Amino acid sequence: MSETDKKIPVRFSLKERDLILDNTFFISPDLTNRLKMSIVKSESITVHYSLTELEEFIGFIAAESNYTEDEKLQNAFDRIYYRLSDLLESHIEIGAEE
């Protein structure tokens, strides 16, 4: 299994999950269905994405942020975008060290 195919855990708060499910139009159903089917544990969910899927998901979040006219929604998407980008970058760096 290549490094980009390896699944990594991505945690979302219930608020983030609901925000994504209720306010996104561009994200692939394959990626959002995992948010819908995840088990709630301690007011959050954990979804497993490959690095490639996570990169795709981040791109969709960026698009949603850029196209919304609602500043509050844009700020929420931006926070998710930066958090997920940091997570992706940390896993890419770990993979490069191995």
N, C-alpha and C positions, 0 to 999 in steps of 0.2 A: 504494500500500500504506500503510495507516495505521500509526502508531507501535506500536499494540498487536498488529498482525499481523507485524511485523518479528521475525525469528528471531534470538535472541542465543545465544552459546555459553555453556553451563553445564558446568563441569568437576566431576567427581566422582572421588574416590579409589576404588580397587577395593573397599576396605573399606566405604565409604559406599554404593556400588552394591549390594554383597552384603547389607548391612544392610537397605536399602530393599526389595530383591527378596525377601528371606527373611522379613521381619518386618512387612510392610504388608498390610493387608486392604482398605483403603478407596480406594486410589489407582486411578484409571482405567487399564485395560490399555493404552489409547492412549498414556498418558504413560510407563508402565513398559516397554513394548515397546522404546522407544528406548534405554533403559538396557541391555536385553538384547542389542540388535543393534549397539551401539557398538563401535568398534575400540579395543582397548587400546593406549595409547601412553604410555610412561614411567610405568607403574604408575597410570595414570588414564584416564578416558574423558571425552570431550566430547560433550554432547548439545545439540541446538538446540531451544529452546522459544520460542514467542512470549511477549510479556509477559503476555498473558491466560492462557496455558497455565502459565507459571511461577507466576503468582499462584494458580492452581488447585492446582498441585503443592504449593506452600507450605502451602496450607490443609489438604491431605491429611496432610502431614507433621505439622502442628500437632495434627490430630485423633489421629494415631497416638501422638504424645507424650502427649497428655492421657488417652488410654484405656489405656495400658499400665500394668501394675502393677510392671513390672521397672524399678527406678530407673536401672540402668546403661543400659538401652535408651532410657529417657526422656531421659537426659542426651545420648546420642548423637543422638537425633532433634532435641533442642533445639539442639545445635550446628549441625546441618544447616539447621534452620529459620532461625536467626539469620544464618547465612552467606548463604543464598539470599534472605532478606528484604533484607539489605544490598545484594546484587547487583541485585535488582529495583528497590529505591529509587534506586540510582545510575543505572540506565537510565531510570527515570521522570524523574529530575532532568535528565539529559542531553537527553531528548526535549523537556522543557519549555523548555530554553534555546535550542533550535534554532528 
